[in-house]
Amino acid sequence: MTIAQQLKVTKFPFVIKNDMGKEIYFENSNGKWCKYEYDERGREIYYERSDGYWIKYEYDERGNEIYWENSDGIIRDNRPNVVPEYTMEELTAKLGHNFKIKK
């Protein structure tokens, strides 16, 4: 049962907006809906339709889209490759035992 059906809405399209005025839910009279999620800056980070299709987004600190993935398995990944840095103690904890580093 959709949100509009639960609320016995008769006027369509049925739209719910968040505090920033962004649409977070949309439903047609035929019961098809879509919903949206946004980050704290108002950028869309998730979209989903009633047919199961979805999209996820990620952005860098400047607002550029750096990651996009959908339910069809398509991924656009432009996130920077960050090489993790560890202390010897952290590596020992990750491996679960002591080790030596070869040159």
Secondary structure as GFF3:
##gff-version 3
##sequence-region A 1 103
A	DSSP	alpha_helix	3	6	.	.	.	ID=ss1
A	DSSP	beta_strand	14	17	.	.	.	ID=ss2
A	DSSP	beta_strand	23	27	.	.	.	ID=ss3
A	DSSP	beta_strand	33	38	.	.	.	ID=ss4
A	DSSP	beta_strand	44	49	.	.	.	ID=ss5
A	DSSP	beta_strand	54	59	.	.	.	ID=ss6
A	DSSP	beta_strand	65	70	.	.	.	ID=ss7
A	DSSP	beta_strand	75	77	.	.	.	ID=ss8
A	DSSP	alpha_helix	88	95	.	.	.	ID=ss9
###
